[in-house]
Amino acid sequence: MNKQILLLLIIVMIGLTQYACQKDNGDSGTPAITNIRVVDTTKRDSSFTAALPGTMIVIQGSNLGGLQAVYFNDTAAYFNPVYATSTNIIVTIPSTAPTKAANPDVQNIIKVVTDHGTATYDFTLYLEPPVINSISFDNSGTMVTINGTNFQGIQKITFPVPGADTALSYSVNKEFTQIIAAIPPGTPANDSIRVYATYGIAAYAYPPPMAITSVSNENGAPGTTITINGTNFIGLNEVIFPGNVTSTAITPVDVNQFQVVVPQGIATAGNLTVSGVLGTTVSASPYATYIPHPSPGYISTFDDQWNTNNTGFVGWTGGYADAATAEQKYHGATGGVAVLQQGVQMGANAGPTSQGNPGLLQLNDVPWVANTNQSINGYALKFELYVASPWTAGELWIAVGDWYTWKDVTVNGVNYNGYTARFAPWETAPGGKYQPSGWVTITIPLTQFITGNQFYQTSWNASGSPAKKFSDYATTGLGFMIANDQPNVVPANTINVAIDNVRIEKVQ
């Protein structure tokens, strides 16, 4: 009997609890949404009718108790029952909720489902406007990659070209961060590429400029082919050489590189100009300086073997090939050239030595710059190099000073503390073999010439320091020495090179 009374009391208590909960949940009437506001009470706005996915909002209304689900454009949102009452629901819009930008059929509706009915409310989910961060061309120059954010709901992409300016076609990646578009024909004006989307327009400067970063041979002889490296080489028309001599014999390699045949008729030095669909660009370094071989700056063109000006060199054990011989053996040479050939095997840690003639080249002492009190920063040693056989071991040490001053000695009261650079391009070449096709320009910053009496050592001393200004060099003579600072024997004739147009030039 007592058990029956206890059971009856439990049933009554459960009923009362359910009734109380039903009253608390507000399920006595139809649920309704009357307003949406932001969580921050200082920014409440009764006309708040749109938001970005990922925004935390407050849904306000009546009879919202007994909450079971909240949907934004049919995407369920997580909610914490602690923050849900019969009049307010705090919830974060799912970042994955669709917008009309991604799906034109989206109805822009909030749906609140309770245990006693469903309420809906018109509410727009939108996206931030698109943003373009960068653009780049493919190797053909007919397609452009547009990188950025919020590339949803794309309506069109335009280019600043005359006539039909809309992209011929385009595709967008699934993260909406990249567009690949086909460029419409026409020469562009300096304006912007524009991406039109559902919630805004993105613009980016267009066309991007062409730029020349390097020229394979800055003293290429007429009839030879040189390679020009840079960016955005699109629709090239011509290359203008010094003296307004043009060449249209252009072979594109990719959007950042092309080859051109050096034309006949160049009679002066100057910069190269490249012309194409995107405009023009000018090289930073002069071209064909071997013709005027200016002073100060030029050390030797090797046009004459024994002259003391910058057309000749002292020699020592360095070899020499006159113009006719150079053209025959080192195709594309510009007059006479110097030759360094390691004619005998070099022993381990041999250091710098002639190593069988011709192995040591001493150049004339001629002016480098007019103002020797200026800094060496931004200046470099340049020369053209021809590698006659694969270079796989050994190196050149290039010393500032006459042959007898490469040691820290005093001559006629002057202290000569030599500065030396090490040149071993095979060490960073693919497969450890360096043999470029034809003549190439070599650039060695003067800051890489360091003290350390290298000439009297068998291993390279990298702890020296560079000069600060040109007056720190006691002399401007220059020596090229074959050397081996490695514990391996270097077979005979591993180093077999020709050198031309040695000069000091400002490169920055």
C-alpha positions as CSV (number, residue, x, y, z in Angstrom):
1,M,0.0,0.0,0.0
2,N,2.9,2.4,0.9
3,K,4.6,1.5,-2.4
4,Q,1.4,2.4,-4.3
5,I,1.2,5.8,-2.5
6,L,4.9,6.5,-3.2
7,L,4.5,5.6,-6.9
8,L,1.5,8.0,-7.2
9,L,3.4,10.8,-5.6
10,I,6.3,10.3,-8.1
11,I,3.9,10.4,-11.0
12,V,2.3,13.6,-9.7
13,M,5.7,15.2,-9.2
14,I,6.9,14.3,-12.7
15,G,3.7,15.9,-14.1
16,L,4.1,19.0,-12.1
17,T,7.8,19.3,-13.3
18,Q,6.9,18.8,-16.9
19,Y,4.1,21.4,-16.6
20,A,6.6,23.8,-14.9
21,C,9.1,23.2,-17.7
22,Q,6.5,23.7,-20.4
23,K,5.6,27.0,-18.8
24,D,9.4,28.0,-18.5
25,N,10.0,26.9,-22.1
26,G,7.2,29.2,-23.3
27,D,5.5,26.4,-25.3
28,S,2.1,27.7,-24.5
29,G,2.1,29.7,-27.8
30,T,3.4,29.6,-31.3
31,P,7.2,30.4,-31.4
32,A,8.1,33.6,-33.2
33,I,11.3,35.5,-34.1
34,T,11.0,39.3,-33.8
35,N,14.5,40.6,-34.0
36,I,18.2,39.7,-34.5
37,R,21.0,41.7,-32.7
38,V,24.7,41.3,-32.1
39,V,25.9,40.0,-28.7
40,D,27.6,43.2,-27.8
41,T,24.9,45.1,-26.0
42,T,26.6,48.5,-26.9
43,K,26.0,47.7,-30.6
44,R,22.4,46.6,-30.6
45,D,20.6,47.5,-33.8
46,S,17.0,46.6,-34.4
47,S,17.6,46.7,-38.2
48,F,20.3,44.1,-38.1
49,T,19.2,41.9,-41.0
50,A,22.5,40.5,-42.4
51,A,25.7,39.0,-41.1
52,L,28.8,37.1,-42.1
53,P,29.0,33.3,-41.5
54,G,30.9,32.9,-38.2
55,T,29.2,35.8,-36.5
56,M,27.8,35.3,-33.0
57,I,24.2,36.7,-32.8
58,V,21.2,36.9,-30.5
59,I,17.9,35.6,-31.8
60,Q,15.0,37.4,-30.0
61,G,11.4,36.5,-30.0
62,S,8.7,34.7,-28.0
63,N,7.8,31.2,-27.1
64,L,11.3,29.9,-28.1
65,G,11.6,27.5,-25.2
66,G,12.0,23.8,-25.8
67,L,14.7,24.5,-28.4
68,Q,15.7,21.6,-30.6
69,A,17.6,23.1,-33.5
70,V,18.6,26.3,-35.2
71,Y,19.3,26.4,-39.0
72,F,20.9,29.1,-41.1
73,N,20.1,28.4,-44.8
74,D,19.4,24.8,-43.8
75,T,22.8,24.4,-42.1
76,A,22.5,23.4,-38.5
77,A,24.2,25.6,-35.9
78,Y,25.5,24.4,-32.5
79,F,23.8,25.9,-29.6
80,N,24.3,25.7,-25.8
81,P,21.0,25.2,-23.9
82,V,22.4,27.4,-21.1
83,Y,22.1,30.4,-23.5
84,A,18.7,29.6,-24.8
85,T,15.5,30.9,-23.2
86,S,12.0,31.5,-24.4
87,T,12.9,35.0,-25.5
88,N,16.6,34.9,-26.4
89,I,18.9,32.4,-28.1
90,I,22.7,33.1,-28.4
91,V,24.2,31.2,-31.3
92,T,27.1,31.4,-33.8
93,I,26.3,31.3,-37.5
94,P,28.1,28.3,-38.9
95,S,31.1,29.3,-41.0
96,T,29.9,26.6,-43.5
97,A,26.5,28.1,-44.0
98,P,25.9,28.8,-47.7
99,T,25.4,32.2,-49.2
100,K,23.9,33.4,-52.5
101,A,27.5,34.0,-53.6
102,A,28.1,30.2,-53.6
103,N,24.5,29.1,-54.3
104,P,22.0,31.5,-56.0
105,D,19.1,29.2,-54.7
106,V,19.8,30.0,-51.1
107,Q,16.7,31.5,-49.4
108,N,18.4,33.5,-46.6
109,I,16.2,32.1,-43.8
110,I,16.9,31.4,-40.1
111,K,14.8,28.5,-38.8
112,V,14.3,27.8,-35.1
113,V,12.8,24.4,-34.2
114,T,11.2,23.9,-30.8
115,D,9.3,21.0,-29.3
116,H,6.1,22.9,-29.9
117,G,6.6,24.5,-33.3
118,T,8.9,26.2,-35.8
119,A,9.7,29.9,-36.4
120,T,11.4,31.4,-39.4
121,Y,13.0,34.8,-40.1
122,D,14.4,36.4,-43.3
123,F,18.0,37.0,-42.7
124,T,20.8,37.5,-45.2
125,L,24.2,35.8,-45.0
126,Y,26.8,37.6,-47.0
127,L,30.6,37.4,-47.6
128,E,33.4,39.9,-47.3
129,P,34.3,41.5,-50.7
130,P,36.9,39.7,-52.8
131,V,40.5,40.7,-52.3
132,I,43.4,40.2,-54.8
133,N,46.8,39.7,-53.3
134,S,49.0,38.9,-56.3
135,I,48.9,37.9,-59.9
136,S,51.2,35.8,-62.2
137,F,51.3,34.6,-65.7
138,D,51.7,31.1,-67.1
139,N,54.7,30.4,-69.4
140,S,52.5,31.0,-72.5
141,G,51.5,34.5,-71.3
142,T,47.9,33.7,-72.2
143,M,46.7,32.7,-68.7
144,V,46.9,34.7,-65.5
145,T,46.7,33.3,-61.9
146,I,44.9,35.6,-59.5
147,N,45.6,34.9,-55.8
148,G,43.5,36.3,-53.0
149,T,40.4,35.6,-50.8
150,N,36.6,35.5,-51.0
151,F,36.4,34.5,-54.7
152,Q,32.8,33.3,-54.4
153,G,29.9,34.4,-56.6
154,I,32.2,35.5,-59.4
155,Q,30.2,37.4,-62.0
156,K,33.0,38.5,-64.4
157,I,36.7,39.3,-64.6
158,T,37.9,42.3,-66.7
159,F,41.2,43.5,-68.1
160,P,42.2,47.0,-69.2
161,V,42.3,46.1,-72.9
162,P,40.3,47.7,-75.7
163,G,37.1,46.2,-77.0
164,A,36.1,42.9,-75.4
165,D,37.7,43.2,-72.0
166,T,36.2,40.2,-70.2
167,A,38.2,37.1,-69.4
168,L,37.7,34.5,-72.1
169,S,37.2,31.8,-69.4
170,Y,38.1,31.2,-65.8
171,S,38.1,28.7,-63.0
172,V,38.1,29.0,-59.3
173,N,39.6,26.6,-56.8
174,K,37.4,25.0,-54.1
175,E,39.0,27.2,-51.3
176,F,37.9,30.3,-53.3
177,T,41.5,31.7,-53.0
178,Q,42.7,31.4,-56.6
179,I,41.3,32.1,-60.1
180,I,43.0,31.1,-63.3
181,A,41.7,33.2,-66.2
182,A,42.3,33.4,-69.9
183,I,43.5,36.9,-70.9
184,P,41.5,38.6,-73.7
185,P,43.6,39.8,-76.7
186,G,44.8,43.4,-76.9
187,T,47.5,45.7,-75.6
188,P,46.6,46.6,-72.0
189,A,46.6,50.1,-70.6
190,N,48.0,50.8,-67.2
191,D,45.0,50.3,-65.1
192,S,43.6,47.3,-63.1
193,I,42.4,43.8,-63.5
194,R,39.0,43.6,-61.7
195,V,37.1,40.6,-60.2
196,Y,33.4,41.3,-59.9
197,A,31.6,39.1,-57.3
198,T,28.2,39.0,-55.6
199,Y,29.4,41.1,-52.6
200,G,31.9,43.4,-54.1
201,I,34.7,44.2,-56.6
202,A,38.4,43.5,-56.2
203,A,41.0,45.4,-58.2
204,Y,44.8,45.0,-58.7
205,A,47.3,47.0,-60.8
206,Y,47.6,45.6,-64.3
207,P,49.6,45.0,-66.3
208,P,52.5,44.0,-64.0
209,P,55.8,45.5,-65.2
210,M,58.4,43.5,-67.1
211,A,61.8,43.4,-65.5
212,I,65.3,42.3,-66.5
213,T,67.1,40.6,-63.7
214,S,70.2,39.4,-65.6
215,V,71.7,38.9,-69.0
216,S,73.8,35.8,-69.7
217,N,76.5,37.6,-71.6
218,E,76.7,41.4,-71.3
219,N,79.3,41.6,-74.1
220,G,77.9,39.1,-76.6
221,A,79.3,39.4,-80.0
222,P,77.1,40.0,-83.1
223,G,75.5,36.7,-84.3
224,T,75.7,35.0,-80.9
225,T,72.6,34.1,-78.8
226,I,72.2,35.5,-75.3
227,T,69.7,34.7,-72.6
228,I,67.8,37.4,-70.8
229,N,66.2,36.5,-67.4
230,G,63.5,38.5,-65.6
231,T,59.7,38.5,-65.2
232,N,56.6,38.9,-67.3
233,F,58.1,38.6,-70.8
234,I,54.7,38.6,-72.6
235,G,54.2,39.1,-76.3
236,L,57.8,40.3,-77.0
237,N,58.3,42.5,-80.0
238,E,61.9,43.4,-80.1
239,V,65.1,43.9,-78.1
240,I,66.8,47.3,-78.6
241,F,70.6,47.1,-78.3
242,P,72.9,50.2,-77.7
243,G,72.7,52.7,-80.6
244,N,69.1,51.8,-81.3
245,V,70.1,48.6,-83.0
246,T,67.2,46.2,-82.8
247,S,66.8,42.4,-83.0
248,T,63.5,40.5,-83.5
249,A,65.2,37.1,-83.5
250,I,63.6,36.2,-80.2
251,T,63.0,32.7,-78.9
252,P,60.7,32.6,-75.7
253,V,61.7,30.0,-73.1
254,D,59.1,30.8,-70.6
255,V,57.4,33.9,-69.1
256,N,60.6,34.7,-67.2
257,Q,63.3,33.9,-69.8
258,F,63.9,34.3,-73.5
259,Q,66.8,34.2,-75.9
260,V,67.8,36.7,-78.6
261,V,70.4,36.8,-81.3
262,V,72.7,39.8,-81.0
263,P,72.4,41.9,-84.1
264,Q,75.2,43.4,-86.3
265,G,76.0,47.1,-86.1
266,I,76.4,47.7,-82.4
267,A,79.0,50.5,-82.2
268,T,78.6,51.8,-78.6
269,A,77.8,50.7,-75.1
270,G,74.5,51.2,-73.4
271,N,71.5,49.5,-71.8
272,L,69.2,46.9,-73.4
273,T,65.5,47.7,-73.9
274,V,62.9,44.9,-74.1
275,S,59.6,45.7,-75.7
276,G,56.4,43.7,-75.5
277,V,52.7,43.6,-74.9
278,L,53.2,44.8,-71.3
279,G,55.3,47.7,-72.2
280,T,59.1,48.2,-72.1
281,T,61.9,47.5,-69.6
282,V,65.5,48.5,-69.5
283,S,68.5,46.5,-68.2
284,A,70.3,47.8,-65.1
285,S,73.8,47.0,-66.5
286,P,75.3,48.4,-69.7
287,Y,75.8,46.2,-72.7
288,A,78.8,46.0,-75.1
289,T,81.2,47.8,-72.9
290,Y,84.0,46.0,-74.6
291,I,83.6,48.5,-77.5
292,P,84.6,51.7,-75.7
293,H,86.3,49.9,-72.7
294,P,85.8,53.0,-70.5
295,S,88.3,54.2,-67.9
296,P,88.1,54.2,-65.0
297,G,86.5,50.8,-64.6
298,Y,87.8,48.6,-67.3
299,I,90.9,46.6,-66.4
300,S,91.5,44.7,-69.6
301,T,89.8,43.9,-72.9
302,F,92.8,41.8,-74.0
303,D,92.7,43.4,-77.4
304,D,96.5,43.8,-77.2
305,Q,98.7,41.5,-75.2
306,W,101.4,43.8,-73.8
307,N,100.0,47.3,-73.7
308,T,99.9,48.9,-70.3
309,N,96.4,50.5,-70.8
310,N,93.1,48.6,-70.3
311,T,93.4,46.8,-73.7
312,G,96.3,44.6,-72.6
313,F,97.8,42.7,-69.6
314,V,101.1,41.9,-68.0
315,G,100.7,38.2,-68.5
316,W,103.2,36.3,-66.3
317,T,102.3,32.6,-67.1
318,G,98.8,33.4,-68.3
319,G,98.0,32.3,-71.9
320,Y,96.8,34.6,-74.7
321,A,94.7,34.0,-77.8
322,D,94.5,36.8,-80.4
323,A,91.2,37.6,-82.0
324,A,91.5,35.1,-84.8
325,T,92.5,32.3,-82.5
326,A,89.9,33.2,-80.0
327,E,87.1,33.1,-82.5
328,Q,88.2,29.7,-83.6
329,K,88.7,28.1,-80.2
330,Y,86.3,30.2,-78.0
331,H,83.3,31.0,-80.3
332,G,81.7,34.4,-79.8
333,A,84.8,36.1,-78.3
334,T,85.1,39.8,-78.7
335,G,88.7,40.2,-79.8
336,G,91.7,38.8,-78.0
337,V,91.2,36.8,-74.7
338,A,93.3,35.5,-71.8
339,V,93.5,31.8,-71.2
340,L,94.0,29.8,-68.0
341,Q,94.6,26.1,-68.4
342,Q,95.7,23.8,-65.7
343,G,98.1,21.7,-67.8
344,V,99.2,19.2,-65.2
345,Q,97.6,17.4,-62.3
346,M,97.1,19.4,-59.1
347,G,98.0,17.7,-55.9
348,A,95.8,17.8,-52.8
349,N,95.8,21.2,-51.1
350,A,98.1,22.6,-53.7
351,G,97.0,26.1,-53.0
352,P,97.4,28.7,-55.8
353,T,100.1,28.0,-58.3
354,S,100.7,28.2,-62.1
355,Q,100.3,24.4,-62.1
356,G,101.6,24.2,-65.7
357,N,101.4,27.1,-68.0
358,P,99.2,28.9,-68.5
359,G,98.0,29.1,-64.9
360,L,98.7,32.6,-63.5
361,L,97.3,35.7,-65.1
362,Q,98.5,39.2,-64.0
363,L,96.5,42.2,-65.2
364,N,97.5,45.8,-65.5
365,D,97.3,48.3,-62.7
366,V,94.6,50.8,-64.1
367,P,92.1,53.0,-62.3
368,W,88.9,51.4,-61.0
369,V,86.9,54.5,-60.0
370,A,87.4,58.3,-60.1
371,N,86.8,58.8,-56.4
372,T,88.7,56.3,-54.3
373,N,87.2,57.6,-51.1
374,Q,83.8,56.1,-51.9
375,S,82.6,52.8,-50.4
376,I,83.1,49.6,-52.3
377,N,79.5,48.5,-51.5
378,G,77.4,48.0,-54.6
379,Y,80.5,47.5,-56.8
380,A,81.6,44.2,-58.3
381,L,84.3,42.6,-60.4
382,K,82.8,41.5,-63.8
383,F,84.3,39.5,-66.6
384,E,83.1,37.2,-69.4
385,L,84.0,33.5,-69.1
386,Y,84.2,30.7,-71.6
387,V,84.5,27.1,-70.1
388,A,86.2,24.9,-72.8
389,S,85.8,21.6,-70.9
390,P,83.6,20.5,-67.9
391,W,84.8,22.2,-64.7
392,T,84.4,19.7,-61.8
393,A,87.2,20.5,-59.4
394,G,89.7,23.1,-58.4
395,E,89.1,26.9,-58.4
396,L,90.4,30.3,-59.3
397,W,91.7,32.7,-56.6
398,I,91.4,36.3,-57.8
399,A,93.7,38.6,-56.0
400,V,93.9,42.4,-55.9
401,G,97.5,43.5,-56.3
402,D,100.6,42.8,-58.3
403,W,102.1,39.3,-58.1
404,Y,104.7,40.3,-55.5
405,T,102.1,42.0,-53.2
406,W,99.7,39.2,-52.6
407,K,101.5,38.7,-49.3
408,D,101.4,41.2,-46.4
409,V,104.7,42.8,-47.3
410,T,106.1,46.3,-47.4
411,V,107.4,47.6,-50.8
412,N,109.0,51.1,-51.0
413,G,107.4,51.9,-47.7
414,V,103.9,50.8,-48.7
415,N,102.2,48.0,-46.9
416,Y,100.4,45.6,-49.3
417,N,97.8,43.5,-47.6
418,G,96.1,41.7,-50.5
419,Y,92.4,41.1,-50.9
420,T,91.4,37.8,-52.6
421,A,88.2,36.1,-53.8
422,R,87.6,32.4,-54.5
423,F,85.7,31.3,-57.6
424,A,84.5,27.7,-57.9
425,P,81.2,27.7,-59.8
426,W,81.1,23.9,-60.2
427,E,80.4,23.6,-56.5
428,T,76.8,24.9,-57.0
429,A,76.3,23.7,-60.5
430,P,73.8,20.8,-61.2
431,G,75.7,17.5,-60.8
432,G,78.8,19.3,-59.7
433,K,79.7,20.1,-63.4
434,Y,80.0,23.7,-64.7
435,Q,80.1,24.3,-68.4
436,P,77.7,26.9,-69.7
437,S,76.9,27.2,-73.3
438,G,79.2,29.9,-74.8
439,W,80.4,33.0,-73.1
440,V,78.7,34.1,-69.8
441,T,79.1,37.2,-67.6
442,I,80.5,36.5,-64.1
443,T,79.8,38.9,-61.3
444,I,81.7,38.8,-58.0
445,P,80.9,41.6,-55.5
446,L,83.9,43.4,-54.1
447,T,82.7,42.5,-50.6
448,Q,83.7,38.9,-51.4
449,F,87.4,39.9,-51.7
450,I,88.8,39.5,-48.2
451,T,92.2,39.8,-46.6
452,G,94.1,36.8,-45.4
453,N,97.3,36.3,-47.5
454,Q,95.6,33.6,-49.5
455,F,98.4,33.4,-52.0
456,Y,100.7,31.8,-49.5
457,Q,98.3,29.3,-48.1
458,T,97.1,25.9,-49.3
459,S,93.6,26.2,-48.0
460,W,91.1,29.0,-48.3
461,N,90.9,31.3,-45.3
462,A,87.3,32.6,-45.1
463,S,87.9,34.6,-41.9
464,G,89.3,37.7,-43.6
465,S,87.5,41.0,-44.0
466,P,86.7,43.1,-47.1
467,A,87.9,46.6,-47.8
468,K,85.6,49.4,-46.8
469,K,86.5,51.9,-49.6
470,F,88.5,51.9,-52.7
471,S,91.5,53.7,-51.1
472,D,92.0,50.6,-49.0
473,Y,93.4,48.8,-52.0
474,A,97.1,49.7,-52.2
475,T,97.1,48.9,-55.9
476,T,94.5,48.0,-58.6
477,G,96.4,45.3,-60.3
478,L,94.5,42.0,-60.5
479,G,95.7,38.4,-60.6
480,F,93.8,35.2,-61.6
481,M,95.4,32.1,-60.1
482,I,94.5,28.4,-60.6
483,A,94.3,26.8,-57.2
484,N,93.2,23.6,-55.3
485,D,92.3,23.9,-51.6
486,Q,90.6,20.5,-51.4
487,P,92.1,17.2,-50.2
488,N,91.6,15.6,-53.6
489,V,93.8,15.5,-56.7
490,V,92.6,17.5,-59.6
491,P,93.3,15.8,-63.0
492,A,95.2,17.8,-65.6
493,N,93.2,20.1,-67.8
494,T,90.1,20.1,-65.4
495,I,90.3,23.9,-65.5
496,N,90.4,25.2,-69.0
497,V,88.9,28.6,-69.4
498,A,89.1,31.8,-71.4
499,I,88.5,35.2,-69.8
500,D,87.6,38.6,-71.4
501,N,86.5,42.1,-70.6
502,V,87.6,42.3,-66.9
503,R,86.1,45.4,-65.3
504,I,84.9,47.0,-62.1
505,E,81.2,48.0,-62.3
506,K,78.5,49.4,-60.1
507,V,75.8,46.8,-59.9
508,Q,73.4,48.2,-57.2
